[in-house]
């Protein structure tokens, strides 16, 4: 077997050899040298025992797959990627059930009274209330002073001043008198020597219109009523 020509010092060759073994995994046992064979890409050693490269042999049968190695240490987490575009808002979900009412909070401090507002328009007058119960009659007051005497009243008595004929029953006649102002229309009067009449009218202050009431004491119709006969209020006519 040829020997390799060692061009470097032994200690350097040994170091290179072992370094090549580690890095390139090259087996130099076929030439029994300590250099790399073929030339080492790491060191400058040369092996002179390398002949012409033969033809590539047939590929051997693939050996069985070795066991899976242990899982390596997890590498550091990579940087966070850019946030994607926000997707469209989904439809609103159904309203959930109303929760129970919470406890009432503590009443706050009463604020200051605000200013008095403007007086509103006066409303319409309400309906009149029911009349109250009449109170008890008060005590009689003291008698007042007597007033002055009134004017003299008109006399309700007069006399005839002329003649007149007794009319038929329920007919009337105008009788001249001294004063007719003391008599009222509809009043019953008594004429002396003639009987009972009702005042049917007062044509003037000196005349009375008398209607014959047909009393049984009355004079016969057609009898003449004379002068100076009294005419007075008749009151209740006497009955038979």
C-alpha positions in Angstrom: 0.0 0.0 0.0 1.3 3.4 -0.9 2.1 5.9 1.8 0.8 9.5 1.9 3.3 12.2 1.7 2.9 14.4 4.8 3.6 18.0 3.9 2.8 19.5 7.3 3.8 18.9 10.8 2.4 15.9 12.5 0.6 17.8 15.3 -1.1 20.0 12.7 -2.0 17.0 10.6 -3.5 15.3 13.6 -5.6 18.3 14.4 -6.7 18.7 10.8 -7.6 15.0 10.6 -9.8 15.0 13.6 -11.4 18.3 12.5 -12.1 16.9 9.0 -13.6 13.8 10.6 -16.0 15.9 12.5 -16.9 18.4 9.8 -17.0 16.3 6.6 -17.4 12.8 8.0 -14.8 11.4 5.6 -13.3 7.9 6.4 -9.5 7.7 5.5 -9.1 4.2 6.8 -8.6 2.8 3.3 -5.3 4.6 2.9 -4.2 4.5 6.5 -3.2 8.2 6.4 -4.0 11.0 8.8 -4.9 13.5 6.1 -8.2 14.0 4.5 -8.9 12.0 1.3 -9.8 13.6 -1.1 -8.2 17.1 -0.4 -9.7 18.6 2.7 -11.8 21.8 2.1 -10.9 22.9 5.6 -7.1 22.3 5.7 -4.4 22.2 3.0 -3.3 18.6 3.4 -2.9 16.4 0.3 -3.1 12.6 0.0 -0.9 11.1 -2.7 -2.6 7.7 -2.5 -5.7 8.8 -4.3 -6.0 7.1 -7.7 -8.3 7.7 -10.6 -11.9 7.9 -9.6 -13.6 4.7 -10.6 -17.1 4.4 -12.0 -19.9 5.0 -9.6 -21.1 1.8 -8.1 -24.7 0.7 -8.0 -26.8 2.3 -5.4 -27.1 -0.1 -2.5 -30.3 -1.1 -0.9 -31.8 1.7 1.2 -31.2 0.7 4.8 -34.0 0.7 7.3 -35.1 4.1 8.5 -33.5 4.9 11.8 -35.5 5.7 14.8 -37.0 9.2 15.0 -34.7 11.5 16.9 -35.8 13.4 20.0 -37.9 16.5 19.4 -35.7 19.5 19.5 -36.2 22.4 21.8 -39.1 24.7 20.7 -37.7 27.8 19.1 -38.6 31.3 20.2 -42.0 32.6 19.2 -41.9 34.6 16.0 -43.1 38.2 15.9 -46.9 38.8 15.8 -48.2 39.1 12.3 -50.0 42.2 11.0 -53.6 42.4 12.2 -56.0 41.4 9.4 -58.8 43.6 8.1 -61.9 43.7 10.4 -64.7 41.5 9.0 -68.2 42.8 8.6 -70.4 43.2 11.7 -72.6 40.2 12.2 -76.3 40.5 12.8 -77.5 41.7 16.2 -78.3 38.8 18.4 -81.6 38.3 20.2 -82.2 40.4 23.2 -81.5 38.6 26.4 -84.0 38.2 29.2 -84.3 41.3 31.5 -82.2 40.8 34.6 -83.6 41.2 38.1 -84.1 44.7 39.3 -81.2 45.8 41.5 -81.7 47.2 45.0 -82.8 50.8 45.2 -79.9 53.2 45.7 -79.6 55.5 48.7 -81.7 58.7 48.3 -79.5 61.6 47.5 -79.4 64.8 49.4 -82.4 67.1 48.6 -81.3 70.0 46.5 -82.1 73.6 47.3 -85.6 74.9 46.5 -85.7 76.5 43.1 -87.1 80.0 42.5 -90.9 80.4 42.5 -92.3 80.2 39.0 -94.5 82.8 37.4 -98.2 82.9 38.5 -100.3 81.1 36.1 -103.4 82.4 34.4 -106.5 82.5 36.7 -108.8 79.6 35.9 -112.5 80.0 35.3 -114.8 80.4 38.3 -116.0 77.1 39.5 -119.7 76.4 40.0 -121.5 77.8 43.0 -121.6 75.4 45.8 -124.8 74.2 47.5 -126.5 76.5 49.9 -125.4 75.8 53.4 -127.8 75.0 56.3 -129.6 78.1 57.7 -128.0 79.1 61.0 -130.1 79.5 64.1 -132.1 82.7 64.5 -130.2 85.3 66.4 -131.6 87.1 69.4 -134.2 89.9 68.9 -132.5 93.2 68.6 -133.5 96.2 70.8 -136.6 98.1 69.6 -135.5 101.0 67.5 -136.7 104.6 68.0 -140.1 105.4 66.8 -140.0 107.0 63.4 -141.7 110.3 62.4 -145.4 110.3 61.7 -146.3 109.5 58.1 -148.3 111.8 55.9 -152.0 111.7 56.2 -153.6 108.8 54.3 -156.2 109.2 51.6 -159.7 108.8 52.8 -161.5 105.7 51.6 -164.8 107.4 52.1 -166.4 109.8 49.6 -169.9 111.2 48.8 -171.8 111.4 45.5 -171.9 114.9 43.9 -174.5 114.2 41.3 -177.4 111.9 40.2 -177.0 108.4 38.6 -179.4 105.7 37.6 -179.2 102.2 39.2 -177.9 99.9 36.4 -179.0 96.4 35.7 -177.3 93.5 37.5 -173.7 93.1 36.2 -173.9 96.4 34.3 -171.9 99.5 35.3 -172.7 103.2 35.8 -170.5 106.3 36.1 -171.1 108.0 39.5 -169.8 111.5 40.2 -168.0 111.7 43.6 -166.0 114.1 45.7 -162.7 112.0 45.4 -162.1 108.6 43.9 -158.4 108.3 44.8 -159.0 106.3 48.0 -160.6 103.4 46.0 -159.0 100.5 44.1 -160.2 98.8 40.9 -161.9 95.5 41.8 -162.7 96.7 45.3 -166.2 96.0 46.7 -168.0 99.2 47.9 -171.3 100.1 49.5 -173.3 103.1 48.1 -175.9 104.6 50.5 -179.5 104.0 49.3 -178.2 102.0 46.3 -176.4 98.8 47.6 -173.3 96.8 46.9 -171.0 97.5 43.8 -167.6 96.6 42.5 -165.3 99.3 41.3 -164.9 98.7 37.6 -162.8 101.7 36.9 -161.8 105.3 37.9 -162.3 107.5 34.8 -161.1 110.5 36.8 -160.3 111.8 40.3 -164.0 112.8 40.7 -165.7 109.7 39.1 -166.2 106.0 40.0 -167.4 103.4 37.6 -169.5 101.0 39.7 -170.8 97.6 38.6 -174.1 96.3 40.1 -173.4 93.0 42.0 -177.1 92.1 42.2 -177.2 91.8 46.0 -180.6 91.2 47.5 -180.4 94.5 49.4 -179.6 96.5 46.2 -182.1 99.1 44.8 -184.2 98.1 41.8 -182.5 98.8 38.5 -183.7 102.2 37.2 -183.9 103.7 40.7 -182.2 107.2 40.8 -179.1 107.5 43.0 -179.3 110.9 44.8 -176.8 113.6 45.9 -174.7 113.4 49.0 -174.9 109.7 49.4 -172.0 108.0 51.3 -169.8 105.6 49.3 -167.6 103.4 51.6 -165.6 100.1 51.4 -168.1 97.3 51.3 -166.2 94.6 53.2 -168.0 91.3 53.3 -171.5 91.5 51.7 -174.2 90.2 54.0 -175.9 87.0 53.0 -179.6 86.1 53.3 
